[in-house]
Amino acid sequence: MTVKNALKILDGYYEQKANLKNGLEDPTKVWNIGYDLMTQVAKMIADSIDTDLNILNDIKKQIQPKCKHPKKFHDKGPDGNLYCMGCNLDL
């Protein structure tokens, strides 16, 4: 798996989690009317998902290279695609 594919998968998973969190926090939904047990549970789950989103952002920062892809690090892989040898990102 290339870095590009890993970032794509990570972005997709992040988007799903963010949509779930937004759905749980939607004030028009039945579980967010009033302040009963369901509202409290939805808030707790949304807070947990928020923690997951922060962790996913931290993982992405570690995976995503800060490489400027200098020409001396360009190379072609066995499939003919150009990539950077410094960070292994497809160019």
C-alpha positions as CSV (number, residue, x, y, z in Angstrom):
1,M,0.0,0.0,0.0
2,T,1.4,3.4,-0.9
3,V,1.3,6.4,1.3
4,K,-1.3,8.0,-1.1
5,N,-3.6,5.0,-0.7
6,A,-3.2,5.1,3.1
7,L,-4.1,8.8,3.2
8,K,-7.1,8.2,1.0
9,I,-8.4,5.4,3.3
10,L,-7.7,7.6,6.4
11,D,-9.6,10.5,4.9
12,G,-12.6,8.4,4.1
13,Y,-12.7,6.9,7.6
14,Y,-12.4,10.4,9.1
15,E,-15.2,11.7,6.9
16,Q,-17.5,8.8,8.1
17,K,-16.7,9.4,11.7
18,A,-17.3,13.2,11.3
19,N,-20.7,12.5,9.6
20,L,-21.7,10.2,12.5
21,K,-20.7,12.8,15.1
22,N,-22.7,15.5,13.2
23,G,-25.7,13.2,13.1
24,L,-25.6,12.5,16.8
25,E,-25.3,16.2,17.6
26,D,-28.1,17.3,15.2
27,P,-30.6,19.2,17.3
28,T,-33.5,18.3,15.1
29,K,-33.2,14.5,15.8
30,V,-35.5,12.8,18.3
31,W,-32.7,11.9,20.6
32,N,-31.6,15.5,21.1
33,I,-35.0,16.9,22.2
34,G,-35.0,17.7,25.9
35,Y,-32.4,16.5,28.3
36,D,-33.2,12.9,29.0
37,L,-31.0,9.8,29.1
38,M,-30.9,9.4,25.3
39,T,-29.6,13.0,24.9
40,Q,-26.9,12.3,27.4
41,V,-25.9,9.0,25.7
42,A,-25.8,10.7,22.3
43,K,-23.6,13.5,23.7
44,M,-21.2,10.9,25.3
45,I,-20.9,9.0,22.0
46,A,-20.3,12.3,20.1
47,D,-17.6,13.2,22.6
48,S,-16.0,9.8,22.1
49,I,-16.1,10.2,18.3
50,D,-14.5,13.6,18.7
51,T,-11.6,12.0,20.5
52,D,-11.3,9.5,17.6
53,L,-11.3,12.3,15.1
54,N,-8.4,14.0,17.0
55,I,-6.4,10.7,17.0
56,L,-7.1,10.2,13.3
57,N,-5.8,13.8,12.6
58,D,-2.6,13.0,14.6
59,I,-2.1,9.8,12.7
60,K,-2.5,11.6,9.4
61,K,0.1,14.2,10.5
62,Q,2.5,11.4,11.1
63,I,1.8,9.6,7.8
64,Q,1.6,12.6,5.5
65,P,5.0,13.6,4.5
66,K,6.4,17.1,4.8
67,C,8.7,16.4,1.9
68,K,9.1,18.9,-0.9
69,H,9.9,16.1,-3.3
70,P,13.3,17.4,-4.7
71,K,14.2,16.2,-8.2
72,K,17.1,14.1,-7.0
73,F,14.6,11.9,-5.0
74,H,12.3,11.2,-8.0
75,D,12.3,7.7,-9.3
76,K,10.0,5.4,-11.3
77,G,8.5,2.3,-9.7
78,P,8.1,-1.1,-11.4
79,D,4.6,0.0,-12.7
80,G,6.2,3.1,-14.3
81,N,4.7,5.6,-11.9
82,L,6.8,8.5,-10.6
83,Y,7.3,8.6,-6.9
84,C,9.5,10.3,-4.3
85,M,12.2,8.1,-2.7
86,G,12.3,10.5,0.3
87,C,8.7,10.0,1.4
88,N,7.4,7.2,-0.8
89,L,4.5,9.4,-2.1
90,D,3.3,9.0,-5.7
91,L,3.9,12.2,-7.7
